[in-house]
Amino acid sequence: MPAVHAFDVLGDPVRRRILELLADGERSAGEVTAVVRAEFPISQPAVSLHLRVLRENGFTTVRADGARRLYSVDPAPLQRIDVWLERYRRFWAQPLDALATELARGQRERRTKDSPATTEEQLDRP
């Protein structure tokens, strides 16, 4: 599946939420439906349709467990998206590295400011 097509599949917030739920582990269709319906104003058949779109496009796998259908994430399409995004990472990787440096610098300054005076500083006080 081309990465652009994958973005079409993931462009829907309900499908993204379903993948978030499944990223935590395998869930039954009923569990997914209950969570999604509590968060989005959609019907059970609509949730089933979203599950089908994810399954048919390779984002999830499903297995039968008696009458239940258990869904889990198939990482392959997500890995292809990650490969496609690689060429664009430079646009946010460097600014994020710079942000991390500034955050660390600020934490160091706060620790230094909040730390008790050193022995030399205490001796210099009147």
N, C-alpha and C positions, 0 to 999 in steps of 0.2 A: 504494500500500500504506500503510495507516495505520501510524504510528510504533509503536504498541503491538504490532501484529502483527510488525513488524520486530524488536522486542525478543524476541518468542517465537522467531523464527528464530535470533537471535544469542544466545539463552539457553544454547545448547549450547557447551561449551568446545571441542569438536572443530571446530565450524563457525567459531568465533572464531579458532582457530589457523589454519584454512585461509585465512581472510581476511587474517590477519597475513602468511602466506606469500605470498599473491598481491599484497599491498600493495607488496612488493619487486619485482614485475614478473610478467609472464606465465610460467606454469609448466605443464608437461604433467601430465595426470592421474596418470601414473606417478610423477613427482617428488613431487607432493603426497601421494600414497598412501605412498610410501617414508618421507617425513618424519613423517607423521601416525602411521603404524604403529610407528615407532621411539619415539614419545612417548606413545601411547595403546594400550591392549591391545584393538584392534579389527581386524576382518578387512578385506580389500580390498573386498568387497561393501559393507561398512558405510561405508567412506570414499566409495565411489561414490554411496551413498545421500545422504550429507551434501553432496557436490558437486551432486547433483541438486536437493536442497532449496534450496541457495543459488542455483542457476541458475533454478529455477522461481519463486523469489521475487524475482528481479531483482538479487541481490547480485553475481552473476558473469555473465560472458559466456563462451561457448566457441566455438572455431573449429577446424575440421579442418585438420590438416597431415599429409597422407597418412593413415597409420593412427593417428596421435597426435591427441589432443584437448588443445588448449591453452586453459587457463582464465586469465581476468584479472578484476580487480575492476571492477564497474560502480558508479561513485560515486553514482548517483542516489538509491538508498535511504538511503545514508549521509548524503547532503545533507539528505534529508527528516528524518532523525533529528536532525541538527544544528539544523535549524529548530525542531523540536519542543522540543529541549532549551533553546533560547534563553530561554524564560521562567524557567527554573530556574537559569541561570548565576549569577544574583545571589547564590545561596546559597553558591557556592564562589569566585566571582571576587574579591570583596572580601577574604575571608580569605587567599586566595593572594597578592593584592597586598600585604597586610600582612606575610605571611611573607617575600616578596621584599624588602620594606623592612628587616625585621629581619636577614635574611641579609646584605644589603649593609652594614648598620650594623656587624654583627659582623666582616665582612671588613675594613672600614675601621679598626676598633679593633685588630684583629690586626696590620694593616700598620703602624699608628702605633706600637704596642707593640714590634714587631719591627724597625722602621726604625732606622738609626744616628742617634745624637744630632745635633742641628743644631749649627751653629757657635756660636751663642749659648749653648747648653747646654754645649758643650765648654769655652767660655771661663769659664763659671760654676763649673766643677769646680776643686777645689783641686789 
